[in-house]
């Protein structure tokens, strides 16, 4: 191996250790029972998340070497998620029924794969394999966010309302008034520029035209969203998209997910806590974000407007490396909290960019096949690892999803 190749492999080995260790650290305060539960079909047990991310490295990296022996070949079926081209999988809504293998067995599985992969990195590793390992690490970081959002949902279903963590902040006492900052207009470029890692759906970089517009300097706050509720926002059908209004009626939504009926407290990773009126509102569906924007006489930004504005904003927000894990009130000047706190819904449907091509083989199933019926979110959240987010990052969820850390920033036409 050349000195440059050795350095790349060494740095990747160190990153692998950090990322895999972070996943375990996030589960340190959870019991085996906590790690087993699946509270809804969209969520997964913590134990399954730990096993699936390990399966990814075993399947797509180690499994390509004929000398590697799987830890347990029967587990391939259990921990495949949606990769149809590599074989069948256990039904997603039934992951909580997998009492076996036990958590201790899953942790042993992780150690087995970690040892094999670290040994691999001591040899002459082709660039394509290194790229797949990097993809696997970013995949694991996505599941670190899911570990937190999924356990929050599970604990919220417990009548005792137990906390994931006891550490909390006192509510903020000051707020930054909402103002609108004019955005660039005309022909601009968006999409990943080609330096460093990016998912396939972030490119190619391409041209878009921006009409005159402005973005709010900060996300919408709890107090502002409470005003929408008190003004009858959940009772006024003219504010809602047709499918959104049908969802509100069917699900009997009256406030954001995890808000208590007193509209003064919410269930968080730290248990039921008073709402900070100045912190970003969280756990909203796209439908709720869109309805609030209409009520406020504004709209949601397009993902192109958001990305072009965020390209020159430092990635220095309330992200996974900071605790406690609660949205925090904005402070300062300019565009605030573009990264961290809450993912921000955009008005853009999730679709391919011009010239988009999926990754070859089974990894092509990672993003491209979900480009239907989803809306784009930007900016990361309080559960997003700092070295995982960037201005071109495109998150996506169905418009009725709200168990993730989802909020909104307003935009206006000019």
N, C-alpha and C positions, 0 to 999 in steps of 0.2 A: 504494500500500500504506500502511496505517496504521503508525504507529511501533511498535505492539505486534506487528503481523504481520512487520515488518522484523526486529524483535528475535528472534522465533521462528525465522524463516528463517536468520538469522545464526547463532544458537546451533546449529541443526540442521546447518548447513554445517560448523561447527567440529567438531561431534561426528562427522559423516560422515568428515572428514579423519582424526580420531583412530582411529576404529574400523577404517577401511580400512587405515590405516597399521599398526595393530597386527597385522593378518593377515599383512602382508608381513614385519614384524619377526619373527614367529614362525617364518617359513621361511628366515630369513637364513642359517642355518648348514647348510642342506640343499642337496644337489646336485640337478641336474636328474634324475639317476637315482633319488635318494630321492623326489623329487616325482612320479615316474611310477608307482611300484610300488603294487599293490593286493594285499595279503597274504591277504585273505579277502573273501567277498561282502559282509559287513556293514560293511567299511571302504571308504574311497574314497581314491584317490591325492590327495596334497596339491595337485597341479596342478588336478585336477577340483574340489576344494573352492574354490580361488581363482576358477575359472571359473564355477562354479554360483552362487556368491554374487553375482557380477557379472551373470550372466544374470537373477537375480531382479530387480535394479534395472532392467535393460534391458526385461524382460518386463512388469513390473507398474507401473513408473513411466514411463520414457522411451517405451516402446512404446505408451502411451496417447495420445501426441502424434503426429498424422499427419505432422508435419514432421521427425520423427526418422528417421534412416536407420540401420538395424542395422549393427554392425561387420561381421558375416558372418552372413547369414540361415541358412546351413546349420548353424551352431552351435546354433541353437535346439533341434534334435533331440539334440545331444550333451550339452547341459548342463541340460536339464529333468530334474528328479529324479522326482517322482511326481504332477505336476499333469496328470491325465488330461484335464481340461476345456480345456487350452490346446494339446493335441496329443500325438503319440507321443514316445517317448524311447528313448535307447540303454539296453540292458539293464544293470541295476545291477552284476551280477557281472562284466561285461566292461569296466568303466571303465578298468581297467589296460591294456587293449589299445589305448587311444587315444594312440598315440605321436605322432600329429598331431591337433591343432595342438601345436607345441612349446611349452615353458615360456615362451620369450621372446615367442611370439605371444599366449599367455594374459596375460602381463603387459602387453603392448601393448593388449589388449582391455580390461583393467582401467583403464588410463589413459584410453582413449577414452571409456568409460562415465563415469568419474569427472569428466572435463572437461565432458561433456554434462550431468551431473546438477548439478554446481556452477553451471553457467550457468543451468540451470533455477531454481535457488534464488535467483538475483538478480532474478527476475521476481515477478509476483503469483501465488503458488502457492495453490491451493485447500486448505482444511483437510484434505480427504480425501486429497489427494496427500501432504501433509506426514505424515499418519498412516501412509501406506503406506511412506514413506521410513523412518520410525521403526521400523516393523515389520521392514523390510529390514535395518536396522542390528542389531536384536536377533537376527534370523535369522543374520546374519554372525557375531555373537558366539557363537552356538551352534556354528557351524562352526569357530570358533577352538579350542574345546574338542576338536572332532573332529579338527582338524589334529594336535593333540598325541596324542590316544588312538590315532589311526590310524597315525601314524608310530612310536609306541612298539610297536604290534603288528608293523609291518613290520620294524623293526630287531630285534625279538626273534626273528624267523625267520632272521636272518643268523647263521651259526655263529660269527662273530667277535664277536657281541653288542656292536655299536658303540653309543656313547652319542649321544643327541641333544645333550646339553650336558655339559660337564665339571664344572660348578660343583656342589658338594655341601655338605651340613652333616654335622658329626659326630653320631653317634647321641646321643640325650638320655641323661642319667644319673639323672634323677628321674622319678617318676610320680605321678599323682594317683589315690588309691584310688577305685574305683567306688562311688558311692552312688546312692540313688534319691531323687528330689525329687518330692513329691506335685504332681500337676497339678490344674488347676481341674476341678470337676465340676458338672454341670448344663447348662443351656441356654447355648450360646455361638454366636457368629457366626464363620464362616470365609469365605474367598474375598476377592478383591481389593476394596478399599474404594472404588476409583474415582479415586484421585489418582495421576497419572503413568501410565506405560505398563504394560500387562499383556497377556498373550496371552488369546485368547478363552476358553481352557479354565480360566482362573483365576476365572471368575465364572459366574453372579452370586453376590454375597455372600448367604449364607443361614444358616439356623439348624441347628445340630446339637446332639445331646445327648451329653455326655461322662459316662460312668460313672466311679466312683472309680478312679484309676490313678496311676502314678508313672513318670517317665522317668529313665533313667540320666543322670548328670551329664556323661558324656563318651561318645564312641564306644568300641566294643570295640577292644582293642589287639592287636598282633601276638602278644604273649606269651600273652594270653588265648586267642586263636584257636589258637595252637600247642598249648595244653593240650587243647583239643577234639580236635585231630588225634592227639596222643599217647594220648588216652583211647579211641581207636578210632572217632572220630566218623564217618569216611568208610566204616566197616565195619559200622555198626549201622543196619539198615533201619528200625527203629522210630522213629528221629529224623527221618526224611525223609518229605516228601510223596511220594505214589506216583510222580508224574512226575519229581520230583527224584531219587528213588532210581534210576529207570530211566535218567535222564541221567547220574548218577554211574557207573553200570555201563557204559553205552554209551561214554562219553567217558573212562572210567578216571581220573576225577578223584581225586586224593589230597591236594591242597592248593590254596590259592588260585592263580589264574592268575598267572604270572610268578615265583612262588616256585620256588626251586631245590630239588632233592630232598634237600639237606642240611637243609632247614627253617630255615636260618640266614641265607640271602641271597635276593635277588630281583632280577629284571631291572627296571630303572627307566628313566626318561628320562635318567638319568645313568649308564647301564650297570648291570652287576651290582654291587650294593652290599649290605653286611651289613644285615640287618633291624634296624631300631630296635625293640626289644621294647616300648617304651612308646608308639610312634606308632600311629595307627589302622590296623587291618588294611584292606587295599585289594584291589580286583579280585575281589570275591565276587559270585556270582549270588544272586538272590532265594532259590533253593533252599538254598544254603549258609548264608545269613543266617538263614533260618527254622530250619534244622536246628540251628545253633549256639544260637539262642534257646531251643529246646526243651531242648537239653542243659544249658543254664544255668539251667533252671527259670524261664524268663521268656518273653517274646514280643516281636514287633516292634510298634512303636507304629502306631496308625492315623494317616492323614495329618491328620485333624482334631486329634488329640492333639498331633501334632508342630507343626502350624501355630499353634495357639492358644498353645503354649508359646513359640514362636519370635517371635511378634509383638512382644514387648517386649525382645528380645535385639538389641543393636547388630550391624550387619553389619560385623564387624571380625575377619576370620579369615584363614586361609592360602588366598588366592585368587590369580588369575592374575597380579596385579601384583607378587607377591612371588616371589623366587627364593632358593634352588633349588626346583625343583618336586617336592617330596617331602612326604608326609604328616608332620605334626609332632605331637609329644606334647603333651598338654593341660597347662595350668597355670592356677591361679587358683581361684575359687570360683563356685558356681552352675552354670547350664547352660553347658557349655563346648563350643566348636567346633560350634555349631549351623550355622554357615556356613563353607564352605571345607573343605579337606582331602579329604573323601570325601562323595559323595552317599550319603544314608542310606535304605536300603530301608524302606518301610512295609508294613503288611499289607493296604493298600487297593488293590483293583483299579482300574485307570484307567477311569473312566466319567464321564459328564456330571453336572454339578451341576443341581439343580432350576431350570428356566427357561433352561438353556443354549441359545444360538443361535450357529451358526457365522457367520463373516464372510460377506458377500455375494460371489457370484461365485467365481472360481477360488481365491481366498485362503481360502475356506471349507474347502478340502482340507488346510489347514495342520495342524490338530490333530484335528478331530472324527472323521475317518474311521479313526483309529487306536485308537478306544476299544473294543478287543476284544483279549483275550489279553495285556494288558500290566499291569505293576505300577508303582505310583507311588514315586518317590524324591524326597527333599527336601533342601534345604540347600546345594547347590552343591559344588564340589570345588576342588582346587588349580589346576585349569585353567579355572575359571569367572570371567569378568570381574566385577569388584566392582560395577560399575553395571548389571549384567545380572540380578543375583539379588535376591530379596525373599522374605518369609515365605510369600506365596501361590503362589510358583512351583512348578509341577507338572511334574517330569521323569517320563518313563515309558520302560520298556524291557521286552522279553520276560523271563520269569523265569529263563531260562538264560543271559542275556547277562552278561558279566563283564569285557569288555575296557575298559569305562569305569572311572573312578575311583569304585568303588562299595564301600561299607562298611555298617556298621549301628550303631544305638544300641538298647539294650534298653529294654523297658517291662514293667511289672507291673500286674496287677489289685490293687486294694486293697479 
